[in-house]
Amino acid sequence: MSDQDKSDDRDGNRKVPPDRPEVAKWDPEFTAAIAKTVGAAIRRYFRSDVRGLEAIPPAGGALVVANHSGGMLTPDVLIFAPAFYQRFGYDRPVYTLAHYGVFVPPLGSLLRRAGVIEASRENAGKALRSGAVVLVFPGGDYDSYRPTFSENKIDFAGRTGYVRTAIEAGVPIVPMVSIGGQETQLFLARGDSIARRLGLKRARMEILPVSFGFPFGLSLIFPPNLPLPSKVVTRVLEPIDITAQFGEDPDVAEVDQHVRTVMQKALNELARERRFPVLG
């Protein structure tokens, strides 16, 4: 890496030539610092338990597909990524796909240095073909704001783009499930009908979630309540080789159904282990 590559621009990004992909902005030293500080604090706060990391292929691209939990202050990435790096080291990055709206300065530049990239098939494909692990939450906000009373349900809102991404990149899908995030506050409703009535879809807002928590009580996205220290358990499942299992011309809907079925079974198993809300 050249001295220019190591330097920062005004927004805090490492300087990279314009013809290099967004994934080139990942900074392993910065990521390690985040994992050892913020990641460690998150692990202790949520008493997190990440199981099955040995299922992730030791080399080559892999698409980790997970359910999303915890609303706006979701701990998912800061629980999984540090555990991954602790096991595999920092020679192979974890890239997390995120909505373009989170990349506002100065946060956006810091997120990119930590491996968060704008969700697009092009970005995901480049990352996967480079041999990286890419983490995607197909359900997005729709999933992370699912009501607490139906927390143990895999629901991607019909989104199947992740399957096409894996097929095009020629990489396995690694399902992953997590439980406990929907107990960090009481999520009452997604508010999708309210969002439709208010015409928020024009602003690309399909939900207006209603939740109850500490310290603000009732919240419609804002103000965001602080998450309760709910125990979060994450489980990585066996990789799915799409071509081997579904043939050279796989049906996207069939693959998606299989992935969600495998994930639902694993999430049900975690739910049966859980004795008390929040406490775990």
VEXSEMAR-454682 format. One line per 4 residues: number of its first residue (from 1); for each residue x, y, z of N, C-alpha, C. Coordinates in steps of 0.1 Angstrom, whole numbers, plus 5000, padded with zeros to 4 digits. Layout:
// VEXSEMAR-454682
NUM	X Y Z X Y Z X Y Z ~ ...
END
This chain:
// VEXSEMAR-454682
1	5008 4988 5000 5000 5000 5000 5009 5012 5000 ~ 5006 5022 4991 5014 5034 4990 5011 5044 5001 ~ 5020 5054 5003 5018 5064 5013 5005 5072 5011 ~ 5002 5073 4998 4990 5081 4994 4978 5072 4998
5	4978 5059 4997 4967 5051 5000 4964 5051 5015 ~ 4975 5053 5023 4974 5053 5038 4969 5067 5043 ~ 4970 5077 5036 4966 5090 5040 4951 5092 5040 ~ 4946 5102 5047 4931 5105 5048 4928 5117 5040
9	4916 5117 5035 4911 5130 5029 4903 5138 5039 ~ 4897 5149 5035 4891 5158 5044 4879 5151 5052 ~ 4873 5141 5046 4862 5134 5052 4866 5122 5061 ~ 4879 5120 5062 4884 5109 5070 4886 5096 5062
13	4883 5096 5049 4885 5084 5041 4900 5083 5037 ~ 4905 5071 5037 4918 5069 5031 4917 5073 5016 ~ 4927 5080 5011 4926 5084 4997 4928 5072 4988 ~ 4919 5071 4978 4920 5060 4969 4918 5065 4955
17	4925 5060 4945 4923 5065 4931 4908 5063 4927 ~ 4903 5072 4919 4889 5071 4916 4884 5059 4908 ~ 4894 5052 4902 4890 5040 4894 4890 5027 4903 ~ 4893 5029 4916 4893 5017 4925 4879 5016 4931
21	4875 5004 4934 4861 5002 4939 4859 5007 4953 ~ 4847 5008 4957 4844 5013 4971 4850 5004 4981 ~ 4851 4991 4978 4856 4982 4988 4871 4985 4992 ~ 4878 4993 4983 4891 4996 4986 4893 5006 4998
25	4881 5011 5003 4882 5021 5014 4882 5013 5027 ~ 4881 5000 5027 4882 4993 5040 4896 4995 5046 ~ 4896 4998 5059 4908 5000 5066 4910 4990 5078 ~ 4918 4979 5076 4919 4969 5086 4923 4974 5100
29	4932 4983 5100 4937 4989 5113 4925 4996 5120 ~ 4918 5004 5113 4907 5011 5119 4896 5001 5123 ~ 4893 4991 5115 4884 4981 5118 4888 4973 5131 ~ 4900 4970 5132 4905 4963 5144 4903 4972 5157
33	4905 4985 5155 4904 4994 5167 4889 4994 5171 ~ 4880 4995 5161 4866 4995 5164 4861 4981 5171 ~ 4867 4970 5166 4863 4957 5171 4868 4956 5186 ~ 4879 4961 5189 4885 4960 5202 4879 4969 5212
37	4873 4980 5208 4867 4990 5217 4852 4989 5217 ~ 4846 4994 5206 4831 4994 5205 4826 4980 5205 ~ 4832 4971 5197 4828 4958 5196 4828 4950 5209 ~ 4839 4953 5217 4840 4946 5230 4829 4951 5239
41	4826 4964 5239 4816 4970 5247 4802 4964 5244 ~ 4799 4963 5231 4787 4957 5226 4786 4943 5231 ~ 4796 4935 5230 4796 4921 5233 4793 4920 5248 ~ 4799 4928 5256 4796 4927 5271 4782 4932 5274
45	4778 4942 5268 4765 4948 5271 4753 4938 5268 ~ 4754 4932 5256 4744 4922 5252 4747 4908 5255 ~ 4758 4906 5263 4763 4892 5266 4762 4883 5254 ~ 4767 4888 5243 4765 4881 5230 4772 4868 5230
49	4766 4858 5222 4771 4845 5220 4770 4842 5205 ~ 4782 4841 5199 4782 4838 5184 4787 4824 5182 ~ 4778 4816 5177 4781 4802 5175 4782 4798 5160 ~ 4790 4788 5158 4791 4782 5144 4799 4789 5134
53	4809 4798 5139 4817 4805 5129 4825 4796 5121 ~ 4828 4784 5126 4836 4774 5118 4829 4770 5105 ~ 4816 4773 5104 4808 4770 5092 4812 4779 5080 ~ 4817 4790 5083 4821 4800 5072 4833 4794 5065
57	4832 4793 5051 4843 4788 5044 4856 4796 5047 ~ 4867 4789 5049 4880 4796 5053 4886 4805 5043 ~ 4882 4804 5030 4887 4812 5020 4877 4814 5009 ~ 4878 4824 5001 4869 4827 4990 4857 4835 4994
61	4850 4840 4985 4838 4848 4988 4827 4840 4994 ~ 4819 4847 5003 4808 4840 5009 4798 4851 5012 ~ 4785 4848 5010 4774 4858 5013 4767 4853 5025 ~ 4769 4860 5036 4762 4857 5049 4749 4864 5049
65	4738 4857 5050 4724 4862 5049 4718 4861 5063 ~ 4714 4872 5069 4709 4872 5082 4696 4879 5084 ~ 4689 4875 5095 4678 4883 5099 4683 4896 5106 ~ 4675 4906 5107 4680 4919 5112 4671 4923 5124
69	4677 4928 5135 4670 4930 5147 4675 4942 5154 ~ 4666 4948 5163 4670 4959 5171 4666 4973 5167 ~ 4658 4974 5156 4654 4987 5152 4666 4996 5147 ~ 4666 5009 5150 4676 5018 5145 4689 5015 5151
73	4690 5011 5164 4702 5008 5171 4705 4994 5171 ~ 4704 4987 5160 4707 4973 5159 4721 4970 5162 ~ 4724 4959 5170 4737 4955 5173 4743 4945 5164 ~ 4736 4940 5154 4739 4928 5147 4754 4928 5141
77	4757 4939 5134 4771 4939 5128 4782 4940 5138 ~ 4780 4948 5149 4790 4949 5159 4791 4937 5168 ~ 4782 4928 5167 4783 4915 5174 4790 4905 5165 ~ 4786 4904 5152 4791 4894 5143 4806 4897 5138
81	4808 4909 5133 4821 4912 5127 4833 4910 5137 ~ 4832 4915 5149 4844 4913 5158 4846 4898 5161 ~ 4835 4891 5162 4837 4876 5164 4843 4870 5152 ~ 4840 4874 5140 4846 4869 5128 4861 4872 5128
85	4864 4884 5131 4878 4888 5130 4886 4881 5141 ~ 4880 4879 5152 4888 4872 5163 4892 4858 5159 ~ 4883 4852 5151 4886 4838 5146 4895 4838 5134 ~ 4892 4847 5124 4899 4846 5111 4910 4856 5109
89	4911 4866 5118 4921 4876 5115 4916 4887 5106 ~ 4924 4896 5102 4921 4908 5094 4926 4908 5080 ~ 4930 4896 5075 4934 4895 5061 4923 4894 5052 ~ 4911 4891 5057 4899 4889 5048 4888 4897 5054
93	4883 4907 5047 4874 4917 5053 4859 4911 5053 ~ 4852 4917 5062 4837 4915 5062 4831 4928 5057 ~ 4824 4928 5046 4817 4940 5041 4802 4938 5044 ~ 4796 4949 5049 4782 4949 5053 4775 4958 5043
97	4765 4953 5036 4757 4961 5027 4747 4970 5035 ~ 4746 4983 5031 4738 4992 5039 4731 5002 5029 ~ 4720 5007 5033 4712 5017 5025 4721 5030 5024 ~ 4720 5036 5012 4728 5047 5009 4725 5059 5019
101	4714 5059 5025 4710 5070 5034 4719 5071 5046 ~ 4726 5060 5050 4734 5060 5062 4748 5067 5060 ~ 4751 5069 5047 4764 5075 5044 4765 5090 5044 ~ 4760 5096 5054 4760 5110 5056 4773 5114 5063
105	4780 5125 5058 4792 5129 5065 4790 5134 5079 ~ 4799 5132 5088 4812 5124 5086 4810 5109 5089 ~ 4798 5105 5093 4796 5091 5096 4799 5082 5084 ~ 4795 5086 5072 4797 5077 5061 4811 5073 5058
109	4821 5082 5060 4835 5079 5057 4840 5069 5068 ~ 4835 5070 5080 4839 5061 5090 4834 5047 5088 ~ 4821 5047 5084 4815 5034 5081 4822 5027 5069 ~ 4826 5034 5059 4833 5028 5048 4846 5022 5052
113	4853 5029 5061 4866 5024 5066 4864 5012 5074 ~ 4852 5010 5080 4850 4998 5088 4844 4987 5080 ~ 4842 4989 5067 4837 4978 5058 4823 4979 5055 ~ 4816 4990 5057 4802 4991 5053 4802 4997 5039
117	4795 4991 5030 4794 4996 5016 4780 4998 5012 ~ 4778 5006 5002 4764 5009 4998 4759 4997 4991 ~ 4746 4993 4994 4740 4981 4989 4737 4982 4975 ~ 4744 4975 4967 4742 4974 4952 4747 4961 4948
121	4742 4955 4937 4747 4942 4932 4761 4944 4927 ~ 4764 4955 4922 4778 4958 4917 4788 4958 4928 ~ 4785 4965 4939 4794 4965 4951 4796 4952 4957 ~ 4784 4945 4959 4785 4932 4965 4793 4922 4956
125	4791 4923 4943 4798 4914 4934 4813 4916 4935 ~ 4817 4928 4935 4831 4931 4935 4837 4926 4948 ~ 4830 4928 4959 4835 4923 4972 4836 4908 4973 ~ 4826 4901 4968 4826 4887 4968 4836 4881 4959
129	4838 4887 4947 4848 4881 4938 4863 4884 4943 ~ 4864 4894 4952 4877 4896 4958 4881 4886 4969 ~ 4871 4878 4973 4873 4867 4983 4868 4872 4997 ~ 4861 4883 4997 4856 4888 5010 4843 4881 5015
133	4840 4883 5027 4827 4879 5033 4818 4891 5032 ~ 4806 4889 5026 4797 4900 5026 4784 4897 5034 ~ 4781 4906 5043 4769 4904 5052 4758 4912 5047 ~ 4746 4906 5045 4735 4912 5040 4722 4909 5048
137	4714 4919 5051 4701 4917 5058 4690 4920 5048 ~ 4685 4910 5041 4676 4912 5030 4663 4919 5035 ~ 4659 4917 5048 4647 4923 5053 4648 4938 5056 ~ 4661 4942 5058 4664 4956 5061 4656 4962 5073
141	4652 4974 5072 4644 4980 5083 4631 4973 5085 ~ 4625 4968 5075 4612 4961 5076 4614 4949 5086 ~ 4625 4943 5085 4628 4931 5094 4632 4936 5108 ~ 4641 4946 5109 4646 4951 5122 4635 4957 5131
145	4624 4961 5125 4613 4967 5132 4601 4958 5134 ~ 4603 4945 5131 4592 4935 5133 4587 4936 5147 ~ 4574 4934 5149 4569 4935 5163 4576 4924 5172 ~ 4578 4928 5185 4584 4919 5194 4576 4907 5196
149	4563 4908 5195 4555 4896 5198 4555 4886 5186 ~ 4562 4890 5175 4564 4880 5164 4579 4881 5160 ~ 4587 4882 5171 4602 4884 5168 4608 4872 5162 ~ 4603 4860 5164 4610 4848 5160 4604 4843 5146
153	4605 4852 5137 4599 4850 5123 4609 4855 5113 ~ 4613 4847 5104 4621 4851 5093 4612 4858 5082 ~ 4614 4870 5079 4606 4878 5070 4614 4888 5062 ~ 4617 4885 5050 4625 4893 5041 4616 4903 5032
157	4603 4903 5035 4594 4912 5028 4594 4909 5013 ~ 4597 4896 5009 4597 4892 4995 4609 4895 4987 ~ 4619 4900 4994 4632 4904 4987 4641 4892 4984 ~ 4644 4891 4972 4652 4879 4968 4665 4883 4960
161	4668 4896 4960 4680 4900 4953 4693 4894 4958 ~ 4693 4890 4971 4705 4884 4976 4709 4870 4969 ~ 4698 4863 4965 4700 4850 4958 4707 4853 4945 ~ 4702 4863 4937 4708 4866 4924 4723 4871 4926
165	4725 4878 4937 4739 4883 4939 4748 4871 4941 ~ 4744 4861 4949 4752 4849 4952 4754 4841 4939 ~ 4744 4840 4931 4745 4832 4919 4755 4839 4909 ~ 4753 4852 4907 4762 4859 4898 4776 4859 4902
169	4779 4859 4915 4793 4859 4920 4798 4845 4921 ~ 4790 4835 4920 4794 4821 4922 4799 4818 4935 ~ 4792 4823 4946 4796 4820 4960 4785 4814 4967 ~ 4788 4807 4978 4778 4800 4986 4771 4811 4995
173	4759 4807 4998 4751 4815 5008 4753 4809 5022 ~ 4757 4817 5032 4758 4812 5045 4747 4818 5054 ~ 4737 4811 5057 4726 4816 5065 4731 4819 5080 ~ 4725 4829 5086 4728 4832 5100 4716 4838 5106
177	4713 4833 5119 4701 4838 5126 4706 4844 5140 ~ 4697 4853 5144 4700 4859 5157 4687 4861 5165 ~ 4688 4860 5178 4677 4861 5187 4680 4871 5198 ~ 4671 4879 5203 4673 4887 5214 4672 4902 5211
181	4675 4906 5198 4675 4920 5194 4661 4926 5195 ~ 4651 4919 5193 4637 4925 5193 4632 4927 5208 ~ 4640 4923 5217 4637 4925 5231 4644 4937 5238 ~ 4652 4944 5229 4659 4955 5234 4650 4967 5237
185	4638 4966 5231 4627 4975 5235 4614 4968 5230 ~ 4603 4974 5233 4590 4968 5229 4586 4974 5215 ~ 4588 4966 5205 4584 4970 5191 4570 4966 5189 ~ 4561 4976 5188 4547 4974 5187 4542 4972 5173
189	4546 4980 5164 4541 4978 5150 4551 4985 5140 ~ 4551 4980 5128 4560 4986 5118 4555 4999 5113 ~ 4542 5001 5114 4536 5013 5109 4536 5015 5094 ~ 4535 5004 5087 4535 5005 5072 4523 5011 5067
193	4511 5008 5073 4499 5014 5068 4499 5030 5071 ~ 4504 5034 5082 4506 5048 5085 4515 5055 5075 ~ 4526 5048 5072 4535 5054 5062 4528 5056 5048 ~ 4520 5046 5045 4513 5047 5032 4503 5059 5032
197	4496 5060 5043 4486 5071 5044 4492 5085 5044 ~ 4504 5086 5049 4511 5099 5049 4519 5101 5037 ~ 4519 5092 5028 4526 5093 5015 4541 5093 5017 ~ 4546 5086 5027 4560 5086 5029 4568 5078 5019
201	4561 5070 5012 4568 5061 5002 4576 5070 4992 ~ 4571 5082 4989 4577 5091 4980 4591 5095 4985 ~ 4593 5094 4998 4606 5097 5004 4613 5084 5007 ~ 4609 5073 5001 4615 5060 5003 4614 5055 5017
205	4603 5059 5024 4601 5054 5038 4588 5046 5037 ~ 4590 5032 5038 4578 5023 5037 4572 5020 5051 ~ 4579 5024 5062 4574 5021 5075 4575 5033 5084 ~ 4567 5034 5094 4568 5044 5105 4566 5037 5118
209	4577 5030 5122 4575 5020 5134 4572 5027 5147 ~ 4564 5020 5155 4560 5024 5168 4566 5015 5178 ~ 4573 5021 5188 4579 5012 5198 4578 5019 5212 ~ 4581 5012 5222 4581 5017 5236 4593 5013 5243
213	4600 5022 5249 4612 5019 5256 4617 5029 5265 ~ 4630 5028 5269 4636 5038 5279 4646 5047 5271 ~ 4646 5060 5274 4639 5067 5284 4627 5075 5279 ~ 4624 5074 5266 4614 5083 5260 4600 5077 5260
217	4598 5065 5263 4585 5058 5263 4581 5056 5248 ~ 4570 5061 5244 4564 5058 5231 4573 5066 5220 ~ 4576 5059 5210 4585 5065 5199 4580 5061 5186 ~ 4580 5070 5176 4578 5068 5162 4591 5070 5155
221	4600 5061 5155 4614 5062 5151 4621 5072 5160 ~ 4617 5084 5161 4623 5094 5169 4614 5098 5181 ~ 4620 5101 5193 4634 5099 5196 4637 5084 5198 ~ 4649 5080 5194 4653 5066 5195 4655 5062 5210
225	4648 5052 5215 4651 5048 5229 4664 5040 5230 ~ 4670 5040 5242 4682 5032 5244 4678 5017 5245 ~ 4686 5009 5239 4683 4994 5239 4686 4988 5253 ~ 4677 4980 5257 4679 4972 5270 4690 4962 5267
229	4696 4958 5278 4708 4948 5276 4703 4934 5275 ~ 4695 4932 5264 4690 4918 5261 4701 4909 5257 ~ 4701 4897 5261 4711 4887 5257 4708 4883 5242 ~ 4719 4885 5234 4717 4882 5220 4726 4870 5216
233	4719 4860 5210 4726 4848 5206 4725 4847 5190 ~ 4737 4845 5184 4738 4845 5170 4743 4831 5166 ~ 4737 4825 5155 4742 4812 5151 4744 4812 5136 ~ 4756 4808 5132 4760 4807 5118 4757 4793 5113
237	4750 4791 5102 4746 4778 5097 4755 4773 5086 ~ 4753 4761 5082 4761 4755 5071 4759 4762 5058 ~ 4770 4764 5050 4768 4770 5037 4759 4763 5028 ~ 4753 4770 5019 4745 4764 5008 4751 4767 4995
241	4756 4756 4989 4762 4756 4975 4750 4756 4965 ~ 4747 4767 4960 4735 4769 4951 4736 4759 4939 ~ 4747 4759 4932 4748 4751 4920 4747 4736 4923 ~ 4754 4732 4934 4754 4718 4938 4740 4713 4942
245	4732 4722 4948 4719 4718 4954 4708 4721 4944 ~ 4709 4731 4936 4698 4735 4927 4701 4735 4912 ~ 4713 4731 4909 4716 4730 4895 4722 4742 4889 ~ 4726 4741 4876 4732 4752 4869 4723 4764 4866
249	4710 4762 4865 4700 4772 4863 4690 4773 4874 ~ 4694 4777 4886 4686 4776 4898 4674 4786 4897 ~ 4663 4781 4903 4651 4790 4904 4653 4799 4917 ~ 4653 4812 4915 4656 4821 4926 4646 4820 4937
253	4633 4818 4934 4623 4817 4944 4625 4804 4952 ~ 4629 4794 4945 4631 4781 4952 4643 4782 4962 ~ 4653 4788 4958 4665 4790 4966 4661 4799 4978 ~ 4654 4810 4976 4650 4819 4987 4641 4811 4997
257	4632 4803 4992 4624 4796 5001 4632 4786 5009 ~ 4642 4780 5003 4650 4770 5011 4658 4778 5022 ~ 4664 4789 5018 4672 4797 5027 4663 4801 5039 ~ 4652 4806 5037 4643 4811 5048 4638 4799 5056
261	4636 4788 5050 4631 4776 5058 4642 4771 5067 ~ 4655 4771 5062 4666 4767 5070 4668 4776 5082 ~ 4667 4789 5079 4668 4799 5089 4657 4799 5099 ~ 4645 4797 5095 4634 4796 5104 4635 4784 5114
265	4640 4773 5109 4642 4761 5117 4652 4764 5128 ~ 4663 4771 5124 4674 4774 5134 4669 4784 5144 ~ 4661 4794 5139 4656 4804 5148 4646 4798 5158 ~ 4638 4789 5154 4629 4782 5163 4637 4774 5174
269	4648 4768 5170 4656 4761 5180 4662 4771 5190 ~ 4667 4782 5186 4672 4792 5195 4660 4797 5204 ~ 4649 4799 5199 4637 4803 5207 4633 4793 5218 ~ 4635 4780 5214 4631 4770 5224 4642 4770 5236
273	4654 4774 5233 4664 4775 5243 4662 4787 5253 ~ 4655 4797 5248 4654 4810 5255 4644 4808 5266 ~ 4648 4811 5278 4639 4809 5290 4631 4821 5293 ~ 4638 4833 5293 4631 4846 5297 4635 4857 5287
277	4625 4866 5285 4628 4878 5277 4640 4886 5283 ~ 4648 4892 5275 4659 4901 5279 4670 4893 5286 ~ 4666 4885 5296 4676 4877 5304 4682 4866 5296 ~ 4675 4861 5286 4680 4850 5278 4677 4836 5283
END
